[in-house]
Amino acid sequence: MKLGYTIIYVGDVAKTLAFYQRAFGFGLKMLHDSGEYGELETGETTLAFSALRLIEKLGHRPAALNPEAPVFEIALTTDNVDAAVKAAVAAGATLKREAQVMPWGQTVAYVLDINGCLVEICSPM
């Protein structure tokens, strides 16, 4: 078994996909004609977004993202954390923590996407 994709529930799928394309340079893999589901080209594991209204139609009640109490994060690796953080902020991300070198040697920074989702931008391990 392998992880195929992760889906994050958002209010506006197209707007979120456009943000991730601008902020992190991902390519658009697909956006369903309904506008309620889309995927990005992110490497081996797909990052997908679904409209809140779609998952509610399927009988689920997702909680709103809470930037002050995140329950998950998206971790993106890059060789140039500082440049990636600057690009993300220029595209509309909110800086949560400047890049810092961790005790284990990895450089890590945090931003919030346009929905309040926590995104870690880090160097490879």
The 8 nearest C-alpha neighbors of each residue, nearest first, counted from 0:
[[1, 2, 3, 4, 44, 43, 5, 45],
 [2, 0, 3, 44, 4, 43, 45, 5],
 [1, 3, 4, 44, 0, 5, 45, 43],
 [4, 2, 44, 1, 45, 5, 43, 46],
 [5, 3, 45, 44, 46, 2, 6, 47],
 [4, 6, 46, 47, 45, 7, 3, 44],
 [7, 5, 47, 48, 46, 49, 8, 4],
 [6, 8, 48, 49, 47, 9, 5, 46],
 [9, 7, 49, 51, 50, 48, 6, 10],
 [10, 8, 50, 51, 11, 49, 12, 7],
 [9, 11, 50, 51, 12, 8, 52, 114],
 [12, 10, 14, 9, 13, 15, 50, 35],
 [11, 13, 15, 14, 50, 48, 16, 35],
 [14, 12, 16, 15, 11, 17, 34, 30],
 [13, 15, 17, 11, 16, 12, 18, 19],
 [16, 14, 18, 12, 13, 17, 11, 19],
 [15, 17, 13, 19, 18, 14, 12, 20],
 [18, 16, 20, 14, 15, 19, 13, 21],
 [17, 19, 15, 21, 20, 16, 22, 14],
 [20, 18, 22, 16, 21, 23, 17, 15],
 [19, 21, 25, 24, 17, 18, 23, 22],
 [22, 20, 18, 19, 24, 23, 90, 17],
 [23, 21, 87, 90, 19, 86, 20, 18],
 [22, 24, 19, 25, 20, 21, 87, 83],
 [23, 25, 20, 21, 22, 26, 19, 41],
 [26, 24, 20, 23, 40, 41, 39, 19],
 [27, 25, 40, 39, 20, 28, 24, 41],
 [26, 28, 39, 29, 40, 38, 25, 20],
 [27, 29, 39, 40, 38, 26, 30, 37],
 [30, 28, 38, 37, 27, 31, 39, 36],
 [29, 31, 37, 36, 34, 32, 38, 28],
 [30, 32, 33, 34, 36, 37, 29, 35],
 [31, 33, 34, 30, 35, 36, 29, 37],
 [34, 32, 35, 31, 36, 30, 37, 50],
 [35, 33, 31, 32, 36, 30, 12, 13],
 [34, 36, 50, 33, 49, 12, 53, 31],
 [37, 35, 49, 31, 48, 34, 30, 50],
 [38, 36, 30, 29, 48, 47, 31, 49],
 [37, 39, 47, 28, 29, 46, 48, 27],
 [38, 40, 27, 28, 46, 26, 41, 25],
 [39, 41, 26, 28, 25, 27, 42, 45],
 [42, 40, 45, 39, 25, 46, 44, 43],
 [43, 41, 44, 40, 45, 39, 46, 25],
 [42, 44, 45, 41, 3, 40, 4, 2],
 [45, 43, 4, 3, 42, 41, 2, 46],
 [46, 44, 4, 41, 47, 39, 3, 40],
 [45, 47, 5, 39, 4, 38, 6, 41],
 [48, 46, 38, 6, 37, 5, 45, 39],
 [47, 49, 7, 6, 37, 36, 8, 12],
 [50, 48, 36, 8, 35, 7, 9, 12],
 [49, 51, 35, 9, 53, 52, 10, 8],
 [50, 52, 8, 53, 54, 9, 10, 55],
 [51, 53, 55, 50, 54, 56, 10, 35],
 [54, 52, 56, 50, 55, 51, 35, 57],
 [53, 55, 57, 56, 51, 52, 59, 58],
 [54, 56, 59, 52, 58, 57, 53, 60],
 [57, 55, 53, 54, 58, 52, 59, 51],
 [58, 56, 54, 55, 59, 53, 52, 60],
 [59, 57, 55, 56, 54, 60, 53, 61],
 [60, 58, 55, 54, 57, 61, 56, 53],
 [59, 61, 55, 62, 58, 54, 51, 57],
 [62, 60, 59, 63, 51, 55, 8, 54],
 [61, 63, 64, 60, 65, 8, 51, 59],
 [62, 64, 65, 61, 9, 8, 51, 115],
 [63, 65, 115, 66, 116, 62, 69, 114],
 [64, 66, 68, 67, 69, 63, 115, 116],
 [67, 65, 115, 69, 68, 64, 116, 117],
 [66, 68, 65, 69, 115, 64, 117, 70],
 [67, 69, 65, 66, 70, 64, 71, 117],
 [70, 68, 66, 71, 65, 67, 117, 64],
 [69, 71, 68, 72, 65, 64, 117, 66],
 [72, 70, 69, 73, 117, 116, 118, 68],
 [73, 71, 117, 118, 74, 119, 116, 70],
 [72, 74, 118, 119, 117, 75, 71, 116],
 [75, 73, 119, 118, 120, 72, 76, 121],
 [74, 76, 120, 119, 121, 73, 77, 118],
 [77, 75, 121, 122, 123, 120, 74, 78],
 [76, 78, 122, 79, 80, 121, 123, 75],
 [77, 79, 122, 80, 123, 76, 121, 83],
 [80, 78, 77, 82, 81, 83, 122, 121],
 [79, 81, 83, 82, 121, 77, 84, 120],
 [82, 80, 84, 83, 79, 85, 98, 108],
 [81, 83, 85, 84, 80, 79, 86, 87],
 [84, 82, 80, 86, 85, 81, 87, 79],
 [83, 85, 87, 81, 86, 82, 80, 88],
 [86, 84, 82, 88, 83, 87, 89, 81],
 [87, 85, 89, 83, 84, 88, 22, 82],
 [86, 88, 22, 84, 90, 92, 89, 85],
 [87, 89, 92, 91, 85, 90, 86, 93],
 [88, 90, 86, 87, 91, 85, 92, 22],
 [91, 89, 22, 87, 88, 21, 92, 86],
 [90, 92, 88, 89, 87, 93, 113, 112],
 [93, 91, 88, 112, 87, 111, 113, 110],
 [92, 94, 111, 110, 88, 95, 91, 112],
 [93, 95, 110, 96, 109, 92, 111, 88],
 [96, 94, 110, 109, 93, 111, 97, 108],
 [97, 95, 109, 108, 94, 98, 110, 99],
 [96, 98, 108, 99, 109, 95, 94, 107],
 [97, 99, 108, 107, 106, 96, 81, 80],
 [100, 98, 106, 107, 101, 97, 108, 105],
 [99, 101, 106, 105, 104, 107, 102, 98],
 [100, 102, 104, 105, 103, 106, 99, 107],
 [103, 101, 104, 100, 105, 106, 99, 107],
 [102, 104, 101, 105, 100, 124, 106, 107],
 [105, 103, 101, 102, 100, 106, 124, 122],
 [104, 106, 101, 100, 122, 103, 124, 107],
 [107, 105, 100, 122, 99, 121, 101, 98],
 [106, 108, 121, 98, 99, 120, 105, 100],
 [109, 107, 98, 97, 120, 96, 119, 121],
 [110, 108, 119, 96, 95, 118, 120, 94],
 [111, 109, 94, 95, 118, 93, 117, 92],
 [112, 110, 117, 93, 115, 116, 92, 118],
 [111, 113, 92, 116, 115, 114, 110, 117],
 [114, 112, 115, 92, 111, 91, 15, 116],
 [115, 113, 112, 116, 9, 64, 111, 15],
 [116, 114, 66, 111, 112, 113, 64, 117],
 [115, 117, 112, 111, 114, 118, 66, 64],
 [118, 116, 111, 72, 110, 115, 73, 119],
 [119, 117, 73, 110, 72, 109, 111, 74],
 [120, 118, 74, 109, 108, 73, 75, 121],
 [121, 119, 75, 108, 107, 76, 74, 109],
 [122, 120, 107, 76, 106, 80, 77, 119],
 [121, 123, 77, 76, 106, 78, 105, 80],
 [124, 122, 76, 121, 77, 105, 78, 106],
 [123, 105, 122, 104, 121, 103, 76, 106]]
